[in-house]
Amino acid sequence: MAWIEKERNIIDFALSSLLRKRGKNLALFLIYTIIVFILSSIFFFTASIKKEASRVLALSPEVTVQRIVAGRHDLMPANYIPVISGIPGVREVRGRLWGYYFEPSTGANYTVIAREHGMGPREGAMNVGWGVARTLNVGKGDVAPLKASDGSYMSFEVNRVFSSESEIVSSDLIEINQEDFRGLFSMNNGYWTDITLVVRNKNETVTVANKIKRLLPDTRPILRDEILRTYDAIFDWRGGLLIFILGGAVLAFAILAWDKATSLSFEERREIGILKAVGWETSEVIVMKSWEGIAVSLTSFLVGVIAGYCHVFFASYIFFEPVLKGWSVLYPHFRLVPSIDAYQIAALFFLTVVPYTTATIIPSWKAAIIDPDEVMRL
C-alpha cells in the first residue's frame, strides 16, 4: 500500500508539472495527435478495404481464362470451351460477355455485363447500379439510349436499380441480356470475352492452369488468389504513397518530439535540482519524468486512434478518399465494415509512444545525477 501511495503522489506531481507548462505541452499534444490520426486513418482504411475486397472476390470465379494476342486481351473463341472442359478436374466451364461503355455526356466508364438466358433482364431492358442511375439521371421505368459500336442507338428500359448495399460492386454496372450485348458491341456468336471455370480439388488449381497454358498457348489463366494479391498490393501501395507524401510532416514531428524529449529547459533542470535538494531519489525523478512522457504520448495516441477510427468508419474518410480509392467519375458510395488490424495498431503504438517515453528518461537521468547545488547554479 505504501508503494501504491508513493506512486500516486509521483503521478499527481507529474500531472501538476504538465499543467504548469500547459501551453508547451498542449502544442505538443495537438501535433502528436494529428500524426497518430493520419497514420491510424491510413492503417484502418487499408485494412478494411482489403478485407472488403477479399469478401467480394470470394464470389468471383476460381479461374478466369483470357486470350492474349500481341500482348493484349482479345476475344475468346467459343471452341476453346470444349478443350478446357476436357481437362481432368475441371467443371462448370462458362463463357462470359462483358465490356466497358464510355458515356461522353457524363465522362464515365460503365461496366456492361451480359447474363445468361433466363437470368438477366428481357430484351431491350437493363439493370443498373446506383452510380449509373445517378449519372444518367434515370430510375426504374425510364428509357436510356446507348450508342452501339456501329454508330446506331439502342434504347433500354431500366428494369431495376441495384440496391445501395451492393454499390461497392455494382455502382458502375449495366446488366443486359446476351443478345443485346452482342448487338451493342457487334460481337459474333462464336466468341466470348473470357471463360471461367471451377476446379473440383482446390489444391489442383495451379496444375489445371498450367495444363490450360500448355493446351492453349495463347491464353492466360488468372487465379482468384492472384487477383486478391494484386488488390492487396494496390491498397498497400496507395497507403504507402500517402505516408510518403505526408512524410515531411511526420519527420517534422519526430524532430520536434525528439528535441522536446532529449533536452530539458532551464526551468525543468531547476525543478529537478529542487526535488533532489528536498530529498527525492534519482529513481523517483526518473519515474516522475516517465509518467509525464507516458501521459502526453499515451493520451495523444488514444485520441489520435479514436479520431482516425471515426474518420474512416463514420466520416467516410473524407480527407484521403481520392488518394486511397482512386480517381473516377463514378465513386461508389459505401460504408466500410470496421476492421482493425491488431498488428498495425501495436506497431503504431511502439513507433509513437515507446520512443517518446523512452527519450524523456535520458535527459532526466542526466540532470538527476548532477549535484542539486550545481544544477540550481546553472
N, C-alpha and C positions, 0 to 999 in steps of 0.2 A: 504493500500500500504506500509505503514511503517513496518507493521508486516512481509509482504512478503519480503521486502528488508532485514529486520533483519535476517529472516530465511535463505535467500540466502547467506548472509555473513557467518552465522554459518556453513552452508553446505560447502561453499568454504574453510573455515578454517579446517573443519573436513577432507575434501579430501586432503588438503595440508598436514595435520598431518599424514594421512595414507601414503602419498608419501614419507615423511621424514623417515618413518620406513618401506620402501618398501620391504626389504629383509625378515623381520619377517612376514609381512602381506601377502607377496606373497606365502611363505611356508604354512601359514595357509589357504590361498585361495585354493591352489592346493589340500591339504588333504581334505578340506571341500568339494570341487567339486567332488573328487573321491568318497567320501562316498555317496553323493547325486546321483552321476552317477550309482553306484552299486544298491542302493535301488530303484531308479526310473526305471532302466532296469528290475529289477525283477517285479516291480509292473506293468509296461507296458506289459511285456511278459505274465504274468499270466492272466491279464485281457483280453488280446487279444486272447490268446489260448483258454480260457474258452468260449469266445464269438464265436470263430470259431467252437469249439466242439458243442455248442448249435445249431449253424446253420446247421451243418452236421447231428446231431442226430435228428433234427426236421423232417427229411425224414425217420427216422427209424420206425419200427412197434410200435404201441401203446403198445401192449402186446406181449411178446415172452414167450412161454411155453417150458420148458425143462424138461426132465425126469431125476430124480436123483436115482441112485442105489448105495447103500453102500457109500453114500456121494459124489459120483462122477457123472458127466454128462454122461448120457447114451443115446442110440438111442431111438427115439420116435416111438412107434408102430403106423402104419397108422390108426388103428381102433380107435385111440383117437380123430381123427378129427371129426367124426360124433357126439361124445359125447360133444365136445366143441361147435360144430355148433348148438346143441340143446339148449344151454343156451340162455334165452331171452336177447335181446340187442346185441347179437354177430353177426357180419357179416364178410365176406371175410376171412375165415379160410384157411390158406395155409400151406403146409409142405415145409420146406426148406432143401436144401442139401448144406452143407459147411464143410470145414475141413482145416487142416493145412498140408502142404507138406514140409518136410525138404530136402533141396538140399545139400548133403555132399560136393560137389565140391566148393560151394560158402559159405557154413556155414550159409545160410539164410533160414528163415522160410517164406513160401509163404501161403497166404490165398486162398484157392480154393473154388469157389462157382459154383453152377450149376443153370443155368437159365431155366425157364420153356420152354416147347415145343414152337418153333416158335419165341422165344425171344432171344435165345442165339446163339452162333456160331454153325455151322454144325458139324456133327460127324467127329472127327479127327482134329478139328481146335480149337484154343483158342484165347481169347483176353487177353492181359497182360497189366499191369501198367508199368510206366517208370522205376521203381525200378527193376522189374523183367527183363525187356528188357536190362537194364544196366548190371545186374549181370550175366545173361545168354548170354549176347552179341548177341542178336537176334533182328531182325526187321521184318517188315511185309513181309510175304512170306517165311521166314526161317522156318526150322523144328527143333523142340527141343524134345528130348526124356524125358519122366518122368517115374520113376520106380514105378510100381504098387505094391500093398501090397502083391501080390503072388510072387514077385521077377521078373516078366517079365517087359519088357519095352513097353510103348505105345508112339508112335510118334504123335506130334501135330504140325500142321502148324499154324504159327502166322497169325491170320486173321486181327488183329487190335491191335495197341498200344494206350492205352488211352491217352488223351491229358494231357500235363503237368499241366494245370489249375486244374485238378482234382486229383493231385498227393497226396494231404493230405489224401484222402480216397482210392486211387487206386494204390499207389506205389507198394505194395506187392501182388497185386491181380492177380489171374489167373481165367479166366471165361471160363467154358466149358459147354457142354450140359449134361443133366441128365444121359443119357445112358453112356457117357464116365466117368462121375463122379462115377457111381456105379461100372463100370468096374475097374477104377483106385484104388478104396478103397474096392473093393469086398463087396459092400453093397447090401443086398437084397431089392427087390421092396417093401416089406411090412414095410419098416422103413424110417424115416426121421431124419435129425439131430435135428431139433426142429420145432415148429409150431408157426406161427404168426397169429394174428387176429386184427380186428378193432372193436371197441365198438361204437355203434351208439351215445350214450349220453356220452360225456367225463366225466361227473360227476359220472357215474356208473362204471368207470374203476376198482376202488378198489373192488366194490361189485362183479363184474364179476370175478376178480382174486380170490376172496375168494371162489366163487362157484366152480371154476375150482379146487381149492385145496381140496374142500370137495368131489367132484365127482371123482377126480383123485389124491389120496393122495400122489402118488409117483412123482408128478410133482412140478415144481417151476415156477410160473408165475413171469416174470420180467417186470416191468413197465418202460416206457421210462423216466419218471421223476426220477426213481431210478437210471437209468444209468447216467442221467445228474448230479444228486447229487454226484454220485461216481466220475465222471470226475472232478467236482469242487473240491472235497476233495483231489483228487490225485494232481492236479496242485497247490492247496493251500499248500499241504504238501511239495511238491518239492520246492516251493518258500520259504516256512518257513525253510526248511532244508538248503538252500543256505544262507539265512540270518543268521542262527545259525552258519554255518561254518565260515562265514565272521564276526561273532560277535566280535571276538578278535580285528579286525581292527576297527570296529565301536566303541568298548569300548575304544581303544587307542585314537581315535579321540575325543570321549566325554571327556576323561580326559584332553587331550591337550587343547580343546576348553574351558573347564571349568577353567582350570588353567590360560589360557590366559585372559579369561573374568573376573575372580574374583580377579585377582591380578594386581597391577599396578607396573611398573618398576620405578626406581628412576627418570628417565627422564620424565616419564608421570606424576608422582607426582609433580615434579618441574615445569612442564608445567602448571599444574592446579594451582599451587601456584602463578605463574606469571600472569596467566589470572585473578585470584581473586585480585591480587595486582593492576592490571591496570583497575579494575572496573567491571569485569564480575560477574554476579549474579550466585548463586549456580544453579538455574534452567537453566541458559544458558549453564553452564558447562555440566550439565546432558544431555541437549538436544544435545550438540555437540558430547558427547561420544555415545549417542544413534544413531546419524547419522553415526558415524564410524562403530558401530556394524551392523547397517542395510546395509551399503554399502558392507561390507565383506560378511555377511550371505546371503543377497538377491542376490548379484552377483553370489556367489558360487551356490546358489540354482538354479537360472535361467540357468547358464551354465551347471550345472550337469543334470538338467532335459532335456534340449535340446540335450545334448550329449547322454543321455540314450534313448531318442526318436529315434535319428538317429541310435544308436547302434542296437536297436530292429527291427525297421521298414525299415532301409536302408542297414544295415551291417549284417543282418541275425543273430543277437545276437551271434556272434562267440565266445565270452568269456564264456558264460554259457550254450551253446547248449547241451552238453552231459548230464548235470545235469537236466536241465529243460525239455528236450524232452525224455530222457531215452536213454539206450544203445541198439543199434540194428545194424545189418549188413545193413539193408535196411533203410536208412534215407530218408524220403520223403523230397524233396526239394520244399519248398513252401514259399511264401512271405505272412506274416501276414497282415491282413487288420488293419490299425491303429485304435486303440480303447483306449480311455483314460477314466479311472475311476476318476471322479472329487473328489469323497470322499477320495480316496487314495492319490491324489495329495495334497489335503487340509491337510490330516493327516501328510504327509511328510513335508509340509510347517511348520505346527505347532510344529513338532518334531525337526526340524532343525533350522529354522530361529528364531522363537519366543524365545526359551530358551536361545540361544546365545545372542540375542539382549538384553533380559531382564537382563541376568547375567552381561553384561558390565555396567549396570547402577549402581549396588550396590557399587562396589569399587570406582566408580567415585563420587558417592554421599558422601561416607565416606571421600574421600580426599577433596571434595569441601567444606565440613562444618568445616574443620580444619582451624585455623587461617593461612593466607598466609605466615606470617613470620615464623611460626613454621614448615610449610611444606617445605619451602625453606632451613631451617636449617638442615633438616633430611639428 
